[in-house]
Structures are given as C-alpha cells and as structure tokens.
C-alpha cells in the first residue's frame, strides 16, 4: 500500500503523507530521493540516512539512476536524506494507517438520521437535458408533496435523530418553488419543533430560479442556511442544456435573479452550481464567466450520464479535463492576486481539521444518516436512487423497513471498496458516490472510474492552491 503521494503542479513539488494528511513542499533533491526512501520503506518499514545514501549509490550504477541523481552533490544528497528522516521521525511521513481496523464491525455501529432531502416537487418548468430526475418526474408521475407528508417527514427526522441536535433539510425537486407554500409551512413547522425537542433545523433550497419572487427571497434569506442556484456558465452552454420546455433558454432570465440573490446574501451562504458536459470540456471558461459576473461561491461539476448520451464524459476526455482543472487552479490564484477572489467548491479543502474520521471514511452517509423523501413519503438512500424500487427503504410514517439495504450502505467506506484501498485520495473523497457506482456497475461498493480520475486531480489542485497561498503569506511576512 502506498504511504505517500508525490506530484508536480504549477511549479511546486508536493508530497502528501496519505494517512496523516501532512503536506510538504520540497526541493528537487528531496523529491527525487523519495523514490529511494519509498522503496526502502516498503521493503524494511524503516531506513536511516546511511541506508538512503547506500541506495542512491546503487541506483547511480544504472543509467536511469545516474541521470536522476548525478546532478546533485554528495553533501546535498546527505542533507536531503537527513531532512527526510527527520520528517519521518516526527510522524509526518510514512505514517501508519490508524483507521483500517475501525470499520471491521461497521454494520454494528449505531447510526442516526441527521439529514433529509425533501422532494417537495416531482415536477419542473425546465427541461434540462442531463436531468437524472427526468424533468422532475423521477421515472414516475408528476406530483407535489403535501404539507401532511412534509410535516410527517420532519417528525420522522426528529424521532430518528437520537441525541443529535443539528438536523438538515434540503428542499429539492424537480423545482421546489413550484410548491412554495409547502416549503414555507414546512419551515414554520420545523421551527415549532425546535424548542420542544431541543433540535436545530438547518434548511437549504436548490432552485433553477425562474419562479423566484421578491417575497420568496425575503423568506429564503430569513430561513435558509444555504441556497443552490443552478446555472451552467456561459449563455450558449447554459441554454443548450437548461432550456424551458418550449426550447427557449433560461440564461437571460436567471442571471439578474441570481445576482440579486447573491448580493442579498452578502455573497455568502449560496452556490451557483453548474454541470459541465462533453459540450463544454473547456469548463474553466464557464467558471471564469461566473466569477466575472460577480459570483463568489461557485461549483461546476462533471455530468454523470449513460455512455450513449452524446453529452456524456468519455475516457478520452479525461486527460484534457485534468488539464482544465490545472488551468482553473491557476485562474483561482490569479483572481485572488487581482483582488477578485472566489471560492470553487472542489478546491475547498481543510488540511488541518476536516470532518471526523467516520465522515472521511464513509462519505455523505447516504442510506444511513442521509435519506431522500418522495412526495408520497417513501424513503430512499438519496435523491439519485429515487424511483428505483429496489432501494425503497420504507416511508416516513412507519420508518425504515429494509434494514438489509441500510446495512449494505453502512459498509460503504474506503476499505470496503477494492479500488480505494491504495488510492491517495481516499480520505478526501471517502470512496466516491454510491449512486454513480451502482448506475455504472450495479454495485454500491464499486467505483465510478471517471469520477475517481477527476476527483484525484481536483484534490491535487486544491493542495497546490494551499501551498501557493502559504508561499504568498510567507512572502508578505518577510516584506
């Protein structure tokens, strides 16, 4: 199993100690010597400075080794070897995996429900080509959630949340603004439950914005902790994939609305959220476009679609997409230096704290801590499983009946997935999306390979950005 991950990005030599999460920016000599120490550690589990010097001497007897190390002086190699051994002894390099034994009895771990995705509307006024919800219908009938079902959903969340105080509810669709009165009354009902049950609801809303009114926005700003605003970027990109049912585009309609929402929330507690497809593999241009419109919180993510869809991401696109993330990372830094900073969701990485160990290992908690609720009150592991009857867990009135399915989701973690065990990104992506794995391989414990490639690149970019910002900070302090 690999203990470290090293790579070059934007002029930085970056070394990640996988298990401790320590990040090191090193010079060329240390970077190259890590090939030697990696080999020594994998064979013997330890090494000294003399071991490193001996291994370099042996390596230099080969053409490849000579080309790699002959440019460094003996003193420089010795100094670099000493630096590496010091970092190892401090526990920040080749650190052991402390977590692999924690999840042996993961099925026995008591879980509580802490978040619901309320499908208040299985209907939508747009006709987005890539929508997994089939224009909001989720492979079924158009429907709006009744207030009775919405209230029963909150009751279910309260009684299933154990001692957990902070609970999350996302109003989702389709388009939730098509059922606005139920959204309002559900929030009011949730607030009425808080004191009695010692709970605190965090409400969020995902919307295409086309039905937004001033009075809706006032309520949203008063009650919603976060708002997700759907837009794909440039006008031609957005309108190609996110048209109205009559075919007319939505860009000109939503941009002024979204600008107003972002400003009314002081450029915080919202995301403009886009999806890129094969039609805009230059998606960094769309992120720049959104930033130039004045949006400070941006998320643009790859489409997940069937291979036969003309807009789906293909294997031959991945190399170019990785280069596009590198471009975007450089843009991110350039905009900060120019005094026009923005946040990009997939570049936001907490290297010091981050989520608790179980969150890092098992991800979003779908099927256990996080559930989706249909307009009829049926419970599913998450919004992407809605409509697949094999994954209907029960309903909000009677609770979860399919404990066998829940137990399968309980073991969704990086050690249960063969592909994750030796991946440097496992503690950041938590094994990826179970729904994507199921849709591509029929198994929630598999992985969606294209998603893995792009996730690894995003993490590399995010770490490089941290290194660049730290270097800038250091430079400012020295001045």
N, C-alpha and C positions, 0 to 999 in steps of 0.2 A: 504493500500500500504506500502510495506517495505521501511523504510528510510535508513537503514544501512545494510551492508552485512559483516559478520564476518566469518573467516575461519582460519584454522591452516595449515601451509605449511612450510616444511623444518625447523622446529623448531621455526617459527615465529607465533605469534598471531596477525593476521592482521584484521583491521577494516576499511572498506571503507564507507565513508558517500556518499551515492549514488548521491545525487543531487549537492553537492558542489564539489565532486571529491576528497575531503580530505582523505588522507590515514594515519592511526595511527597504530603504532606497540606498543602493550600494554602487560602488565604482566598478569599472570593468573587470579588474583583477578579482575582486571578491565574487562577482557574478560568475566568472568562468571557473573559479575554484569550487564553486558549489556543485559542479558536475562531479568532481572528485569526492567531495565530502558526502554527497548523496549516495555514491557507490559504497563508500566506506561504512556509512551508517546502515544501509540496507543489508550489508554483509555481517557487520560486527555489533551494531547497536551502539557504537561509541567510536571516538577517534581522538587522537592528540595532534598537536602541531607537527610532531615528527612523523606521524602517520600520513598527514597531508603532504608534507614535503617529499616523503618517500614515494607516495602515489603519483605526485606531479613528475618526479624524476623518471618513474617508469613510463608514464604517459608520453613524456618527451622523446622516448625511444621510437614512437610511432610517428608517421608523417602528420597525421591529424593532430596529435597531442603537441608535437613540436610547433606546428603552425599556430596553435591556440595559446601556448604558454611562453614561447621563446621571446616574445616582445616584452615580457615582464622581467625585471631584475630579481635576483635571488632574495634581496632584502625586502622588496615589495611583496613577493610571494609569501615570505615568512610573516610579514606584518599582517597581511590579509588572512593568513591561516590562523594567526593568533586572534584577530578580530572575530572570525567565525566561531572559534572555540569559546570565546568569552560570551558571545550571544547564546550559544548552545547551553552553557552552564547557567545562564540567567533564566532559562526556561522559555526563551522566545524563538527558538529554532529547533526543529525536530522534536517538538513537544508531543507527548503521547496522547492518544485519543481517550479522554476520560469518560466519554459518553456512551461508547459502544455497548456497555453492559447494562445501561439504564433501561433499555427498552425491551428486555427479554420478555417480561410479563406485561407488555403494554396493554393487552386486552383487559387485564385486571384493573388497570388504572381507572379510578372513578372520574368520569368527565361530566361537566355540567354544560347546559346550553347557555351561551352568552350572547349570541347574535342571531337575528333573523333577517332574511331578505324577503320582504313582503311584496308579492306580485299583485299590487293593487289594481293593475290593469293588464289584462291579456288582450290588448288592442293598441294600435299605434296609428298616428296620422301620417307617418313617413313610411317609405318602402325601401329601406336600406338593403342593398344587395347582399351584404355579408351577414345579415342578422340571423344568429342562431335561433332566435325566437320566432322565425317565420312570420315577420311583420307583427310580432307581439302575440301570436296565437299559440306558440309552443306546441305545434302538431295537434292542436285540439280546436275547441271553439273559442270565439271571441267572448270575453267575459270581463266584468268589473267586480272586484272584491266588495262584498257588502260590509257595512260597518260592524255587523254582528260577528262576521268571521275575523275582521281586523281586531276587534276587541278580544275575541277568544284567543287570537294569536298572542297578544300581549299577556293575557292571563297565563297561557301555556308557558311563555318565556319566563315569567315571574316564578311560577311553581317549579320550573325545571332548572332554575339557575342556582339552586343551593344557596350558599353564603356569598356568592359573587354579587357585588353591589352594582358595578357599572355594566350596563347592558346596551347593546347596539341594535338599532332597527334601521334598515335601508329600504326606502320606498322605491320600488323598481317596476319595470314593465317589460314589454310594451312601453307606453308613455304614461307615467303616473299622473301627470297633470290632467289626463282625461278623466280622472276620478278624484278631483281635487277636494271635494267636500269630505270624502272618506279620509284623505290624508290629514286634513285639518282636525277632524273629530278624533282620529286615532291618536294624534299627538296630544290632544287635550285629555283623552282618556289615560294615556301613558303618564302625563303629569299628575293626574289624580291618584295614580297608584304609587307614586314615588315615596311619599311620606309614610303612608300606611305600611309599606313593605320594606322600607329602607333601601330603596333602589334608586339609581340614577340612569335615565334613558339618554342615550346619545343618538339622535336622529340624523339620517342623511338622505339625500334625494339624488337620483340620477335622471336627467331630463334632456330632451332634444331642444328645449327652449322655445319652440314655435308657438306654444299656447300660453306663454308667460304673460301675466298681467301685473300691474303695479301692486295691487293688494296681495297677490300671491307672493311677490318678492318681499314685501314687508313681513309677512308671516314667516317666510323661509329664513330671513335674516334674524328674526327673533328666536326661532326654534331649531333650525337645522345646524348641526355642528360642521357639516361639510356638504358641498353640492358638487356633483359631477356633471359637466356640461359637454355634450357630445358634438364634436366638430373635428373634421379630419385634416384641416390645414388650408392650403390654397383653394380658391374658389372652384377651379376646374376639378381638383382632386375630390373635394367635399361633394360637389354636386353630381359627380359621376356615380358615387357610391351611396349618397344620402339624399335621394330625391323625394319629393312628395309622391303620392300615389298616381298623380296625373303626369308625373315625369319632370315637373319643374323643380329647379334646385332650391336648396334651403339656405345657402351661404349668406346671401344678401339680407335675408330675413333675420338670421340668428346672430350675426356678428355684432350689430349695435346692442342687441339684448344682452349678449354675453359680456360685452364691455361694461355695460351698466351694472350687471350683477357683480362682476369682479371688483369694480370701483366701490360699489355699495358695501362690499365685504372687506374693504381696505386691502385688496389684493392678497387675501389670506382665506383659508378655510374653504377652498374650492379647487377644482382642477378643470381645465379644458382637456378633454380626453378624446384622442383620435385613434383611428385604426389605419395602419398602412397596409397596402396590398401590393400585388405584382404590378399594379398600375402606377405606383409611386415608390419605387425602390430607392429613390433619392429623398427619403422621408426627412432627412436632416433639414432639407429646404423647407418642409412644412413646419418643422419645429421653429426654425428661424422666422418663418412667416407669422406664426402665432406670437412669438416673442416681440416681433416688430409691431404687431397690433396692440401691444401693451400688456399681454397676459404674462403673469409672473409664475403661475403654477401650471405646469404643462405635463401631460402624459400622452405619448403616442406609442402604440403597441402593435406588434405584428398580428395580422389576421390569422385565425386558425380556421382553415376551410378544407373541404374534401379535395383530393388531388385533381379531380375532374373539373373543378371550378376554374375558370380562366384567370381569376384574380388571386388564386392561392399561391403561397410561397413555395418554391421548389428548391430541391437540394442545390441546383446550380446557381441559385440566387444568394446562397448563404455567405460566400466569401465576400461578395460585393456589399452585402448588408453589414457584415462586420466592419468593413472599411468605412461604411456610412456612420456607424456608431463612433469610430475614431474621429471622423470629421465633426460629428456633433459634440463630442467631448472637447475638441479644440474650440468650437464655436462657443460652448458654455463658458470656457475660460476667457475667451476674447470679449464676450459680452460683459462679464464681471469686471474686467480691466477697464472697459469703456464706460463703466458706471450704469450699465443696463442689465443687471443680474436677473436671472430667472431660475426657478427650480425645475429640474426634469426628474420625474418620479423615479425612473430606474437608475438614476445616478445618486440617489439619496441613500447613503449607506452609513450606518452607525458603527464605526470601528472600535469604539470604546465600551459602549454599553450594549445596546441592541436588545432584542427580545430574549425572553427566558429560554432555557435550554430546550424545553419541550416544544416551544414555538419554532425554534431554529431547526429542530429535527423533524417536525411533523407538519409545519406549514400552516395553512389557513384554518385548519380544524373542520373542513367540510365533512359532513356526515356525523360529526360528534358534537362539536361546540358551536358550529355554524350550520343553520338549516335554511332552506327556502320554503316559502308557503305559497301555494297556488290560490287563485280566487275562491276555490271551494274549500280551502283549509287543509289540503293534503300537504304532507311534509316530504321534502326531497333533500338529498345531501347538499346540493347547491343549485343555483339557478340554471347551470348548464345540464343538469340531469332532469330537469322538469320536463314531463311528457314521456319519459321512459319508465313505463310501469314497473319494470324490474327493480327500480330504485325508489319506488314509493314506500316510505318508511312507516307511514301511519297518518294521523291527522291531528289538528290542534285540540280537538275535543277529547280524544281518547289517548293521545300521546303516541310515542314510537312503539310499533309492534314488531317491526323487522329488526330485532336485535342482532340477527345474523349478519345483516348488511352493515349495521353500525360497527360490529366487531371487525369487519374487513377494513372499514375506514380507520379504526383505531390503530391498526398496524401500518397505515400509510406513513412511512417515515424513511429516512435516507438509508437505514440499514436493511430495510425490507426490500429495497429496490437494488437489484444487482448492479445496474449501471451507475448508481450513485456512490457506491462504497469507496471507489477510488477517484472520485471527482473532487477537484479542489474547491468547487463552488457549493458543495453540499450543505454547509452550514449557513449559506446565504439564500439559497433558493428553496431549501427544505424539501427537495425532491420533485419540485415542479407540480403541475396541475393534474390532479387525478382524473378530471373530466377529459382533458386532452389525451391522456394516456389511454383511457377507455375508448374514446372515439377513434383513435388510430390503431389500437392493438387489442381492444376488447378486454383489457385487464387494468384495473386501477393501480396495480403495483408495477406497471411498466412505465416507460417514459416517452414523451413526445420529443424525438431526437432533434428536430429543427429548433424547437423551443430551447433545448439544452445548449445548443451551439450559440444562440443569440443571448441567452442568459449569461453564459460564461463571459462573452465579450462585454456585456454591459457591466458586469462586476469588475472586470479588468479596467474598464474605462473609469468606473466610479472610484476605484482605488488610486488610479493615476491622478484623478482630479484632486483627491485628498493630498497626495504628495505634492502636486503643483501649488495648491493653496498653502500648504505648510511651508514650502520653499519661499513663497511670496511673503508670508508672515515673517519668516526669519530675516529676509532681506530688509523688510521695513524696520524691524527691531534694530538691525545693525546700522541703519542710516541715522 
